[in-house]
């Protein structure tokens, strides 16, 4: 009998609840995430031969403990926070939110919901994800630094500086300013400090792009061959998508990344509106690709112009432009997966789901499954 171990994770503690396929509670507990608490929690779980860990937020606060379990040979599935929240709302207790209640909701969600994603700790993809996050942080830091610099330059120079400002251009501008009053001198000194910070951020950004480009190439991916995507975008796609085969078709992929429009029809009026759901980081990558392709002669520009000629608005045509972009991404991702040795790991599917209080046929040997790690 396979048991489900629902977990509500935090930074320094984790609350678990073990249930059987009949939703009967077998054990509960709260453990620390240090070595002692983790060992006690693992010992409690290993009293059951066949087990599946269901953890909420494996891409967020639960990632650290999910990866530890995977490295120890445990089977872990990711339960979206929205799914467990729905279970909690419809359960008794007026939707109260406590750690034991959350662990119970996660366990029930894993028991009932099919097609939950299995967590796989691929060291290469983890490294790509961390570097992609770091690259995003550098981009945000640069924007904040440039904004602060613009504010000071506006007070030092009549009309300020141009919108898109580099560190070298800012140095040339600040060299022409020689204030004599105390406030002006302090203002100029702060501007010089910000220019130094901007140069440091630019160097780190350049180094991060170089490392990401090398890692993406070593992965054997051809995503950077697409028009409008750089090493940071390719790394983000590889890290977040993981195994492209986990999406049954392109409609599922579009729904996951938030580019599938939402039906907002009413009566005789048939229309769709922009979706704010899905993976927003991937959605941003796709949007950036669409913008870049619009600025230069490309297949995306031709597709956009054709949609505009059909009477679509500019935003509707741009949203429609993501369809061929997604098809290109899926083609390149599948091609990259075929180049890698061995079959791609199944990251999602009915093989790892529990439905209607009974085990799926392929789930009977779930407790003995080994975690596949890409090399």
Secondary structure, DSSP 8 states (H G I E B T S, - for coil): -EEEEEEEE-SSEEEEEEE-TT--EEEEEEEESSHHHHHHHHHHHTTSSEEEEEEE-TTTTTHHHHHHHHHTT--EEEE-HHHHHHHHHHSSSTT---HHHHHHHHHHHHHH-SS-EE----HHHHHHHHHHHHHHHHHHHHHHHHHHHHHHHHHHSTT---SS--HHHHHHHHTT----SHHHHHHHHHHHHHHHHHHHHHHHHHHHHHHHHHHHHHTT--GGGSTT--HHHHHHHHHHH--GGGSSSHHHHHHHHT-S-EE--BTTB--EE----S-HHHHHHHHHHHHHHHTSSSHHHHHHHHHHHTT--HHHHHHHHHHHHHHHHHHHHHHHHHHSSS-----SSGGG-EETTEE-GGGTTGGG-------
